[in-house]
Amino acid sequence: MPNLNRGFSRGFTMVELILVMVIAGILAAVAVPRLIGRTSFDTRGFADQLAATVRFAQKLAVSQRRDVSVHLTANDATLCYDPIAPCAAASQAPGPGGEKPYTVTVPGGVTIAPVTVLTFDRGGRPNIAAQLDIQVNGTGTHHVLVEQETGYVHD
C-alpha cells in the first residue's frame, strides 16, 4: 500500500538549509568586523569631542576675557591659560564642570596631528596664520577645522 501522508511531511529541504547557511555566512562576514572593530567609532567620537573642546576653549576665552590655549599632543588635548607647554598647575583652565585640568584623552588606536598650541584671545580669535586643520587619525581621518578670522570650529 502506498504512503498517503507523503504530501504532509515536514522539514527543510537540503537547498533551504544550504541557502540559510550561505546567508548566515555572509551576514557574519559583514557584521562581525563592524561589531568587533571599535576604532572607527572611537575616531569619529573623539573628533566630535575634540571639536567641542576647542569650541569650549573659545567660549571660555570670551566669557573670562582672557587668553585660553588648547595644548594638542598626539595623545590628548588640555585647556590652559598659558600658551607655554607643558601647562603648569596654576594656569590650568577649568572644564565645563569646573574640573581641572580639563583634558580629553585620545582613545587607543587614535592620534591627533599636528602637535601644537592653539590660543584664543579675549575676543575669541585664534592665533593662527591660516585655517588650522586638526587631524584625528584612527580608522580613517576626521578633520576638525578652525577658521583663521573668526575661530569658527567645524568638521
C-alpha positions in Angstrom: 0.0 0.0 0.0 1.4 3.4 -0.9 2.2 6.1 1.7 -0.7 8.6 1.6 0.9 11.1 4.0 3.8 12.0 1.7 2.5 15.4 0.9 2.2 16.3 4.6 5.8 15.6 5.6 7.5 18.4 7.5 11.1 19.7 7.5 13.5 21.6 5.4 15.0 20.6 2.1 18.7 20.4 1.5 18.5 23.5 -0.7 16.8 25.6 2.0 19.4 24.6 4.6 22.3 25.4 2.3 20.7 28.8 1.5 20.2 29.7 5.2 23.9 28.7 5.9 25.1 30.9 3.0 23.1 33.9 4.2 24.3 33.4 7.8 27.9 33.3 6.5 27.5 36.5 4.5 26.0 38.3 7.5 28.8 37.1 9.7 31.4 38.2 7.3 29.9 41.7 7.1 28.5 42.3 10.6 31.1 40.8 12.9 34.0 43.1 11.9 31.8 46.1 12.4 30.8 45.0 15.9 34.3 44.0 17.0 36.3 46.9 15.4 35.6 50.0 17.5 38.4 52.2 16.2 36.2 53.8 13.5 33.6 54.7 16.1 36.3 55.9 18.5 37.9 58.0 15.8 34.6 59.8 14.9 33.6 60.1 18.5 36.9 61.7 19.6 36.8 64.1 16.6 33.4 65.3 17.8 34.7 65.6 21.4 37.8 67.5 20.3 35.7 69.9 18.3 33.5 70.5 21.3 36.6 71.1 23.5 38.1 73.7 21.1 34.7 75.4 20.9 34.5 75.5 24.7 38.0 77.0 24.8 36.9 79.8 22.5 33.8 80.5 24.6 35.8 80.4 27.8 38.2 83.0 26.4 35.4 85.3 25.5 33.5 84.8 28.8 36.5 85.2 31.0 38.0 88.0 28.9 41.5 86.3 28.8 43.5 84.1 26.6 42.8 80.4 26.6 45.1 77.8 25.0 44.4 74.3 23.8 47.6 72.2 24.1 47.3 69.4 21.5 49.6 66.4 21.8 49.4 63.1 20.0 47.5 61.7 23.0 45.4 64.4 24.5 44.1 68.0 24.4 44.3 70.2 27.5 43.0 73.7 28.2 45.3 76.2 29.8 45.6 79.9 30.3 49.3 79.9 29.5 50.4 79.1 25.9 53.7 77.6 27.2 53.8 73.8 27.2 53.6 71.9 29.4 50.8 73.6 31.2 51.6 74.5 34.8 49.1 73.5 37.5 48.5 77.2 38.4 47.5 78.1 34.8 45.2 75.1 34.1 41.8 76.2 32.7 38.6 74.6 34.1 36.3 72.4 32.1 32.5 72.8 31.8 32.0 71.1 35.2 34.8 73.0 36.9 37.3 70.1 36.7 41.0 70.9 36.5 42.9 70.2 34.4 40.4 69.9 31.6 41.9 67.2 29.4 40.3 65.0 26.8 42.4 61.8 26.2 42.6 60.1 22.9 41.3 56.5 22.8 43.6 53.6 21.9 44.4 53.4 18.2 43.7 57.1 17.6 46.1 60.0 17.4 46.0 63.8 16.9 48.1 65.8 14.4 49.6 68.4 14.4 51.0 68.7 17.9 50.6 72.4 18.6 49.2 75.0 20.9 46.1 76.9 19.7 45.4 80.1 21.6 42.2 82.1 21.6 42.4 85.8 22.6 39.8 87.5 24.8 37.7 88.2 21.6 37.6 84.5 20.7 40.1 85.0 17.7 42.7 82.3 17.2 46.4 83.0 16.9 46.8 81.1 13.6 48.1 82.4 10.2 45.7 80.2 8.2 42.9 77.7 8.7 44.0 75.1 11.2 43.3 71.5 10.2 43.5 69.2 13.3 43.5 65.6 12.0 42.1 62.8 14.2 43.7 59.7 12.8 42.5 56.2 13.5 40.4 54.1 11.2 40.2 56.8 8.6 40.9 60.5 9.3 38.5 63.1 10.6 39.2 66.8 10.4 38.5 69.5 13.0 38.9 72.8 11.2 39.5 76.2 13.0 38.9 79.2 10.8 41.6 81.9 10.9 39.4 85.0 11.0 36.6 84.0 13.4 37.8 80.9 15.2 34.8 79.1 14.0 35.2 75.4 14.7 33.7 72.8 12.3 34.4 69.4 10.8 
